Amino acid sequence: MTSRLSPDDQARVDQYLSAPQHRVERKPFRPWMLLAVILVSVIALGLLSRLLSRLVL
């Protein structure tokens, strides 16, 4: 893939990305873990809302 940047700008981008603060190793994205966290959060908030509604009514 060719770059649309000028060679000078591309050199600046490469220098910026090679800086130590931009070389963080990241864990792979796990969509099933994200889905599980969202599901647990929704269930927990639903149970909390039912508990609060029983306390109020």
MONOR-V891841 format. One record per residue. N is the residue number from 1. RES is the residue in one letter. OMEGA is omega as a letter, one per 30 degrees, with the letter a starting at -180 (none if undefined). Layout:
N_RES_OMEGA / N_RES_OMEGA
//
This chain:
1_M_a / 2_T_a / 3_S_l / 4_R_l / 5_L_l / 6_S_a / 7_P_l / 8_D_l / 9_D_l / 10_Q_l / 11_A_l / 12_R_l / 13_V_l / 14_D_l / 15_Q_l / 16_Y_a / 17_L_l / 18_S_l / 19_A_a / 20_P_a / 21_Q_l / 22_H_a / 23_R_a / 24_V_l / 25_E_a / 26_R_l / 27_K_l / 28_P_a / 29_F_a / 30_R_a / 31_P_a / 32_W_l / 33_M_l / 34_L_l / 35_L_l / 36_A_l / 37_V_l / 38_I_a / 39_L_l / 40_V_l / 41_S_a / 42_V_l / 43_I_a / 44_A_l / 45_L_l / 46_G_l / 47_L_l / 48_L_l / 49_S_l / 50_R_l / 51_L_l / 52_L_l / 53_S_l / 54_R_l / 55_L_a / 56_V_a / 57_L_none
//
